[in-house]
């Protein structure tokens, strides 16, 4: 499940862990996620990927959920409403 631009996991003990999405690339065409702290570029080096994933799992989800820089997921609903409001009768 994804909540507000953060990775959300349910543990076997019924606890939630929240943390940034780890992107296994050196660059991204969507830097707003990195700037907002909801995405972490970890590169393609296997050692770094393992280290970052391990560190993320060890924190137990101490990251605070942040607003999603990509929007709230309701853009299409607003577009439809604008079209309906301006459609000829």
N, C-alpha and C positions, 0 to 999 in steps of 0.2 A: 504494500500500500504506500502511496506517496502522499505526504501531507505538507502543504505550503512550501514546496520546493525542496523538501528534505527527504532523505531516505528514512522510512519508518519500518522497523522490523518488530514482529511479535516474537518474544522468546518463548521457549518451552515452559517457562515458569509463569507465563501470563504477564510479563513485564514488557514495556515498550522501550526500544532503543531508537534514538533519532540521531542522524548524522549526515554530513554532506555526501553527495554522490561522488564516488571516485571514478574519474574518467581516465582511461588508459591511453592517453595521447599526449603529445608534447605541446600541441597548440589546439585552440578551439576557435571556431567562427562565432561562438556565442559567449563572449567574455563576461556578459552581464551576470551569469551564474557564478563565475569565479569571483567577480567584484562583490557580489551579494553574500558570498560565503556559503552558498548552497551546493557548489561544485568545487572539487579539488582536482586539478590536473596532476596526475602522478607519473606521467610519462610511460615509456614502454619497457623500461628496465625491470626484469623479473624481480630482482632483489628489492627495488624500491616499491614495486607493486605489493609484494608480500609484506614489507615493512609497514606501508601505509594502511593496508587492509587490517593487519594485526593490530596496529595502534588504534585504528577506528573501532575495532571490536573490543579492545581492552578498556576503552573509555566508558563503555557501558551506556553510551548515548547521552553524553553530557551536553551535547550541542543544543542550543536554544533554537526552536523553530523560527524562521524568518519569513517575511513576505516573499512570495514567489515573484522573481523579476520578470517572468514570462507572462504574467497576467493571472487572472483569477479563474480562468476556464469557462467564462460565461460570455465571451466575445460573440460567438455565433448567435446566442439568444438575443443579444442587444442588436446585432445586425438585422436579424429577422424582424424584430420589433420596429426598427427604423423603416425597413422596406414596407411593412404592413401599414405603418402610419402615413407613408407617403404614396402608397399605391392608389391609382385612380379607382373611383367607386364603380 
